[in-house]
Amino acid sequence: MPVDVRNFTIATDTVNGKLNESALEAEIGATAAIQKALDGIARKGDGTFDVRFADTLGPTEVTALTGDTDPPSPGSVIWDHTGDPLIESSQFWELNPADTTTLETWQEVMSRTAAALLDGSYRLSWYFELKLTPTGPINSKAMARFLVDGNVKGNVQTVEDGFVAFSGWDRFSGADGDKPVLSLEIQRDPTLGGNDTVEIRKMKLGIELMR
């Protein structure tokens, strides 16, 4: 059962006089100053709605939710709620780069700068085909890695002759307005030597806001 229930009027307490429950839930959840668990949002037939919390809000949390005045003031979560549907922030790319390298240092195959994100946790997913072409007996490894803003999120490697499909996922945190740079790099294993060629094709890359 909710412990702290706060009632608001849609027409006068929100900036556009509109309510979108899913979007407001996400906006409250993304507000670092509000730590108490949200128990739900209930729209009422008289044009009001309740915001319910599992525990009593502290003064800092109340300020973040409504401002220091009654009714809510600009800069607070309730007043700034536009009533617009939640932006999912799903972004996907497909390409066929066919980039190759015989070098023992990391070489960038692709780079994409994402559109601005919302606050939240994101799922990074990828699919690609990695090929190792030997000049004789296979004497190195083909290796690839995914990065978000230069931070490695996944590594794969193969010693097989021919295209091998790889897929995977990881998560990362995004702040409002962030435009992370997602990139893929490949190299030939420098510890084994040889002149084998590494190639990547059929890239698919996506980021999705997690619920």
C-alpha positions, 0 to 999 in steps of 0.5 A: 500500500502507498504511504505518501499520496500526493494529488494534483490537478492536470489542467493547472499543475502541469505546464501543458495541462496534459498527463501521460502516466507512463512518461511521468513515471519515467520522468520521476524515476530518472530524477536522482533527487527522488529516491523513494520508490514510486508506487504508481500514478492514478488518473481520476475522473475529476481531472486530477491524479495521484502520485503514490510513493511507497514511503514518505518523501523527504524535503529534498524529494518534495522540492524535486517533485513539486518545487517549493510552492503549492501549486507546483512551480517551474523546474519541478517534475510535476510542472515540467511534465508536458504530457507528451508520450515517452520517447523510446530513444531506439536507434539502429544502424545497418551497414556492410563496411567490408573493412580489412586489416593486417595490422597488430594495432586496433583499427576503427571499422565504424563509428556512429554518434547517437542522437541525444538520449534521455536519462536512463539505462540503455541496451547496446546490441550488435551483430556482425560477421568476422572473417580471418583469411590466412596466407598459409596455416592460421597463425593469428587470431581475428579480434573485434571490440565494441566501444561506447565513448571509448569504453570497451563493452564487448570483445570477440575473437576467432581463429576460424578461416571464413566468416563467422557470425557474432552477436551480443549485448551490453548495457550503459547509462545515459544522461539527458542530452548525451550523444554517445559515440559507438564504435567498432574496432578490429585487429590481428592478434599481435602475440602470434605474428603472421600476415593473416587478414581480418575482415568485417561485414554485415554490421548491425548496431542498436541502442534501446532505452530499457524499461 
